[in-house]
Amino acid sequence: MKRSLLLTNDFPPVISGISTVFYHVWKYFPSDRMLVLTPRVKDSVAFDRNASFKPLRFRPNREGILGKIGSMCGMFLWTAYLVIFRNVREIHAGQVLTSGPIGYFFQAVFGIPCFLWIYGGETTSSYSASALKMWIVTRMVRKSAFIVTNSPSTTREMTGFGISRDRIIEILPAVDSVLFTPGSPDEHLIEKYRLEGKDVLVTVSRLAKRKGHDLVLRALAVLRERKNLHYLIVGAGEDRARLEQVVRELGIEKMVTFAGRAEDSELPLYYRLGDVYVMPNREVFDEPDSVEGFGISFIEAGACGKAVIAGRSGGAGDAVENGITGYLIDPENPAECAEKIEYLLDHPEVREEMGRRGRERVEKQFTWRHRAETLSGYLTVPPIEIRK
């Protein structure tokens, strides 16, 4: 029996958009045919015990450059074992700089096709700051048998880099429309965060510069006369200290709550707390994580019936229909962000209609089963039966 293998550093319980995509697509495939190899992380044992899809896990090395090299070696040895003894004949590389070279090696030496997953911005100088990184990225992108992109925006980046369209497979993120649904705000969370009688803005994402939290904070300063306005920031990340400093500098401490990380199962409750979902994503030029390739939180918010405000950058325009399910704004313009926030808060009929259209769009276009069926059509080890 020929098998397919996904190599990824992002898989639950790791919380990220990439992790979400891989878990929800791969769970539709038979686990004895579509294998997943991923590092063992905190809480992974408990997660795997209860999950419907159980990956193969290896023990990663410690952090730091030597640790990362050691982890790559471990992933390489595991892959070699699976190729030789489990008849793996197709490899999906989840990250261009780590699993990408492993997939490419087995393609070059054994003729096993490599599907390289790309999320946007990998060909920019911000991502590949050194000549060596750029050489690796260029070689991986140009030599892998297939490129899997997460949005039309990322596809355009690849075609602009010289990749022919017939080598590109477009797999947009989707959403669990049974879990993410409209509903009343949770009373316990309202009490916990003191949101009774408030107009609530919500952002659910990792705290990173490109997500645009600081633009929302500056928009809040513009709207500080709205005493009942509150911003709930859900998520954790490297940018928290800077954002807390911005809050203090603007003097808006009473208008902002950092809720920290939430479990996946809790996310719908947080989306429902908001009157408006806002994440004015932007492109940044001083970090490897430079652009929003799609923005899965936009469609999760839409599935919960929320109007959204997104940045006019990266793949957000593929996730948000401007003027229909939300608004696309200049991610460097706090005044425009404040204007759209105020308009939606003052016109509940508009935001409710946008939320209704967002929910309808998710049900028609953004289901995980459809994404699994799309990918299945490109696999080189068919037939793969899609689970019900």
Sequence and secondary structure as in RCSB ss.txt:
>XXXX:A:sequence
MKRSLLLTNDFPPVISGISTVFYHVWKYFPSDRMLVLTPRVKDSVAFDRNASFKPLRFRPNREGILGKIGSMCGM
FLWTAYLVIFRNVREIHAGQVLTSGPIGYFFQAVFGIPCFLWIYGGETTSSYSASALKMWIVTRMVRKSAFIVTN
SPSTTREMTGFGISRDRIIEILPAVDSVLFTPGSPDEHLIEKYRLEGKDVLVTVSRLAKRKGHDLVLRALAVLRE
RKNLHYLIVGAGEDRARLEQVVRELGIEKMVTFAGRAEDSELPLYYRLGDVYVMPNREVFDEPDSVEGFGISFIE
AGACGKAVIAGRSGGAGDAVENGITGYLIDPENPAECAEKIEYLLDHPEVREEMGRRGRERVEKQFTWRHRAETL
SGYLTVPPIEIRK
>XXXX:A:secstr
  EEEEE S  TTS SHHHHHHHHHHTTS TTTEEEEEE  TTHHHHHHH SS  EEE    SSHHHHHHHHHHH
HHHHHHHHHHS EEEEEESSTTTHHHHHHHHHHHH   EEEE  S TTSTTT  SHHHHHHHHHHHHHSSEEEES
SHHHHHHHHHTT  GGGEEE      TTTS      HHHHHHTT TT EEEEEES   GGG HHHHHHHHHHTTT
 TTEEEEEE   TTHHHHHHHHHHHT GGGEEEEE   GGGHHHHHHH SEEEE     SSSSS   SS HHHHH
HHHTT  EEEESSTTHHHHS BTTTEEEE TT HHHHHHHHHHHHH HHHHHHHHHHHHHHHHHH  HHHHHHHH
HTT SS       
